[in-house]
Amino acid sequence: MEDEKNYILLRVFREEEDMKFFTDVLNDCNIDYKVDNPQSISDNTLATAYGVQVAEDALQYKFMLMVAEDDFERAQSELRSHIAEWISNAGSEENSLLNEFNDEELLDVIKKPDEWSEEDSAMAQALLEKRGKHVSNEVVEAFRQKRLEEVRKPKFGGYFTIIIGYIFAFAGGIIGIFLAASLLGKKRIFNGEKVNIYDKTTRVNAIIYLTISILVVIALAVFLVMKNL
């Protein structure tokens, strides 16, 4: 039954002991998760999900912490809270590499949770607090929501790509199908949500030349069959 659920990659680890803090939090909060081997999925999937470089870097990781899709945002929230509490109790700001960051750079870490880990964000918040620059949890959440709006925004594929798509659609069909499929794809953003990569204009054109490509392929197949009769 568990395998029927959809699990999303939360974090990768080289050693099991590095993962213990995270699994302890998930267990305490009754959050559904499983641990997989990175070699069980493609390097490209691992790279897309967690920014790990393909092939060589992926092999350095032995554990993938996967969280049930329905629990993903709650898992992130609980981890942020527990990490912030741990940093506060441990007083580990002194040893952080983020100590070398100025205030603006630390604020940028908080503003871009898709580029930094929960630990980095919590550490940046603690360092700013230590420097007398209070950043409340409400402000952090506002930054997070603003960033979500930014990364959710689909991009325009470009007129050149759209024109090339039509050319390939009429010229042979197969390449047009693959190009259309890539423009209709989705990406998973840092809160676990899947969103369209390209905007509506791009996707509508992709659907049109996907249809044309399929019709061209069918027409060519019928022509070849009729020719050989």
N, C-alpha and C positions, 0 to 999 in steps of 0.2 A: 504493500500500500504506500510505503514511504517513497518508493521510486516514482510513483505517479505524480508526486508533487513537483513543482518547479522551484529549484534552488538557484540562488544567485551567488556568485563569488564575492565574498566580503574581503578576504585577505589571504595572502600566501605567506608561508613560513618555511624557513630552512630547517628549524629544529622544533620538535614537539613541545619542549619546555617554553619556547617563545610564544606558543599559542595558548598556554594554560590560562593566562589572565583573561583572555577573550572567551574561552570556553567556560570558565568559571562564571563570568558575568552572564553569559547566555543561559547557562544552567540555572543560576539564581533567579533569572527573570522569566524562566519557562519559555524561552525562545527556541523554536525548532531549527535545528542545524544538522549538518553532517560534515564529515571530513573526507576529502578525496585526495587522490594522488594527481599532481599536475600532469603527469604523463598520460592520464586517462582522457584528456581532452586535447584538442589541437593547440599548437603554439599560438596561432592567430587569435583563438578565443581567449587564451590567457593574457595575451598582450592587450587586447581590446578591453578586457574586464578590469585589468589592474595596472596597465602601463608597463608590463614586464616585456623586455625585448624578447623576440622570438628565439627559438632553438637553444642557443648556448645558455642564455640567462635563465630560461624556463627550467632547464635541467637542474639548476642549483636549488630549486624549491622542491621540498618533499611533501608538503601538506597544503591543501586548499581548504579553507574554512568557508563552507557554503551555507547560506541562511535561506530558509523558506521565503519565497517572494512576498507572501503576505506579512511576514514579520520583519522584513528588511529595514524599513525606516525606523521601526521601534528598536531594532538591534543597534542601529547607528546612534539613536538618541540615548539609549542606555549606556552604550560604550563611551560616548562623549562625557556623560555625567560621571561615570565611574573613573574614567581617566583623569578628569579634572579634579576629582576628590583625591585620587592617588597622588597627583602632582602636588596638591595643597598639603597633604599629610607628609609626603616624602621630602618636600623642599628641594626638589632636584633641579630647579631652574639654573643653578650655578653651573652645572655640567652640560647644559644644553648648547648645541651648536647655534641655536637661534639667538643666543646671547649676543652674537656678533651682528645681528640685524638691528637696524635703527627702527624707530617707532613706526614709520610709514611702511617699512618692509614687513614688520610684524603684523600690522593691520592688514596688509595684503594677503598674508598667510590665512588670516581669519576670513577674509572676503572670498577666498577661492578654495572651498573645501574639495573641489574636484581635482585640485593640483597638489593638495597636502593631506596628510593623514589626520585622523582624529587626535592623535597624540600631539602632532605639530600645532594644530589649531588651539588645543587646550594649553599647550606650553606657551604659545604666543600670547594668549589671553592672560596667563599668569605673569609673564614677563612685563607686559604692559601695566598690569596692576601694581607690580613691584616698583615700576618707574613712576607711579602716580597717575597713570592714564587708565582710568577705570572704563572697562568695556563690559557692560552688563550682558547677561545671557539673552535678554530680549534683543539687544543690538546684534549679538552674534546670530540669532535666529533670523533677524531682518536681513542681515547680509546673506545668509544662506538662501532665503527665499528669493532675494534679488538675483543671486547667482543661478538659481534654478530657472528663473525666467530667461536669463541670458542663454544658458546651455540648451534649453528647450527649443529656442527659436531656430527653425529650419533655415537652411541657406539656399540661395538661388544657384542652380546648377550652371548657369551661364549660357548665353545664346549660342556660343560655339559648340558646346556639348549637345544642345538641343538640335542644332542643324545637323551635326555629325550623326546623331541618332536617326534622323529621318533618312539621311543618305544611306546608312547601313541597313535600315529597315527595307528600303526599296531595292538596294543593290544585292542583298543576299539573304537577309532575314536572321540568320543565326547570331551574328555579332550584335545586331539590333536588339535581340531578345536578352542577351547577357547585359548589354548596356542599360536597357530599360530596367532590368531586375536590380541592378546596382543603384539606380536612381530612386527606386521604390523601397529601398532598404530602410531599416530602423537602427538606432543605436541605443545602448543602455547608458543612462547618465548616472551620476554619482549617488543618487537616492534610490537606485534600482529600477527606476521607471524607464520604459522603452518609448522613444519618440522618433518621429520622422526625421531623417537626415536632411532631406530637401523640401523646399516649400511647395505649395499647392500648384503653382504654375509649372514648375519642373516636373512634378509627379503626373499632372494631367497630360503633358506632352509625352512623358514616358509611357503612360498607358496607351496613348494613341499609336505611337510607333511600335509598342509591344504588339498591339493588335495587328498593325500592318505587317510586322515581321512574321507573325504566326501565319497570316493569310498568304504571304509570299512563300513561306516554306511549304505550306499545303499545296499552293498552286504549282510550285516546282516539282513536288512529289507526284502530283497528279499528271503533270506534263511528262515526266520521265516514265511513269507507268504506262501512259497512253502510247508513248513513243515506242516502247518495247513490245506492244501488243501486235 
